[in-house]
Amino acid sequence: MLEVRLKRKLQGFTLDVAFKVDQEILAILGPSGSGKTMTLQCISGLVRPDEGYVSLNGTVLLDTSKKINLPARQRRVGFVFQNYALFPHLTVSQNVGYGIRHLPPDEIKEKITNLLGKMNIPHLSDRFPRQLSAGQQQRVAVARALAPEPEVLLLDEPFSALDSLVKERLQLELQALHEFYKGIILFVTHDLTEGYKFSSKIAVFESGNIVQHDDKERVITCPSNHTVARLVGFKNLMEGSVTKVQNNVATIEVPELGGAILAKVSNASRLMPSQRVTVGIRPEYVQLRKEAGENTLYCTMDRIAEGVSATNCYFHVNTVGVTRHYLMVILSRPDSGVIKEGQKSHLYLPPEHVVVITN
């Protein structure tokens, strides 16, 4: 298990995070400048926090209160940098073997051969970094980080420099990585799709703090605040107030929609009448309906933005005396073909997909 508590103050920014990770993949998600990379640097020993505690499988790597601060080379932490940071004057084999150069030559050669095979790059052993593509450099960087057999592997936005086709292939390879590497993986990204695909849990950073740390499904379906909701794809967020809670179903009055909507909630005890809340729904869960009904809004199609596999549709709600409010709906291409701009439609908001965020 990796246990982390860190505090570091900079001008205009303070990192203050605490979390635990078991033998799993944790995606650290958040906007640029939220403290994601700094957290990895503190764990690896590259940066010293003002206050902190880091323990890895029972070994204390850092404890500022006891003046313990193991150097990076003793921490059994592998780090794959965003720019890969390969040594330009060394071949692929020499780069991979750099961290284990103290071992007997035969053992070094065996480890290098094994890792290059697992990363599908044995044919690149004698090349230099300048002769490699970005994807190949990433594979070398991962192999180099794994050579000393670290107990935790830190990946700092490993896909940011790759095109979409290479990125997808390497994502599959890194998912398979956990089949032979049984350590902990921390994976920094600002891309929700990457974080969800690659991890079992997600920690969301905002301004140096963790605002939600949970199983990835709960982060996606039950965001803790506005920041998390927007980060995980809730394009439709509206202010409202609770009017009734009964049998785990909350009735929320939403002025922007000109009325009330229902939301199924897992913890009804945290809601009470007249409480101000935010309600949200992901655009892919909004459904077109032919007729009015419960949780159905009468809307007009305002704009269509076609994509390769899906279409983003923007509807405005037909309310009287209320500032026009828009709802985003994602439809498959076949479904989007049945509706045109200016057309009036009924939109159904399934109560089980309406999220209630307490303000």
C-alpha positions, 0 to 999 in steps of 0.5 A: 500500500502507498500512503501519501500526505503532502503539503507544499507552499509556493507563491500563489499555490498550496499543495495539500493532499492525502490519499492511500492506494492499494495494489491498483491503478489510480488515475489522478485527474485534474486541470493544468496547474492543480498539483498532479505532477508535483504530487508525483515528484514528491512521492518519487523524492525529486521534490521535497514537500514542506510537510509530508509523509510517504510510506510504501508497503510498510517502508517510510520513504518520507516523514518530515516530522522525524526528518526521514527523507530517503533519496530518490534512488532508494525509494523503489519508485519508477517514474515515466516523465511526460517528455520521457527524459531518455538519455540521448547518448545511450542506446535503447538497451543502455537506457533500460539498463541504466538503473540496474547497472550495479547488477552482474552483466548477465542479469542486466542483459536478461532483464533488458531482453525480458523488458524489451520483449514485454514492451514489444520493442526487442528490435530497437535495442541498438537504436538511439532515442533520436531514431525512435518515434514518440510511441517507441520512446514511451515504451523505452521509458516504461521499460527503463522505469520497470527495470529496477523492479519498483513497487510503485510506477508513476506515469506523468501524462504518458499519452500527451505527445502521441497521435490518436492511433498510437495513443489507443494502441499504447493504452491497451499495452499499458493496461496489459502492463498490470498483468505482469507488473503487480505494483501500484500505478499512479497515472496522471492525466487531464483526459477523463477518457484515459483516466477511466479506461486505464484506472480502477480508481480516480482522484480529482485534483483542484487547486492543490486539493483532492476534491474526490477520490473514489471508485471510477464509476462513482466519480463518473456517476456521483460527482462531489461538486461542480468541478468534478461534475464538469470534469467528468462530462456533466454538460447540463448543470442547473441550480434548483431547490429541493421541494420534497424527498420521498422513498429516495426520490427528490423533487427539485424545483429548477427555475431554468427549466420552468418547473420541477424534475425528479431525481433518484438519490442514494442518500436521501438523508443529506437532502431537506426541503428548501435546500439549494442544490445543483442538478445535472445530467450527462448529455448521453443520458437525455432521451428524445420522446414523442410525447410529454410525460414525467421528467419530460421537457418541451424544447426546441432544437437550436443547433446541431454539431455533427461528429464522426460517430455521434452528434451534439444537439443543443436544445433550448427549453420553451419556458415563458418569462425565463432566460433561455436555457440550453440542454446538450444531448448526444445522439448517435448519427442514425438518431440525429437524422430524425430531427432538424434545427428549429424542430420542437421535441420532448426531452426525457431526463431519466430520474436515475441519471439525474445527479443532485450535488449539494452546494 
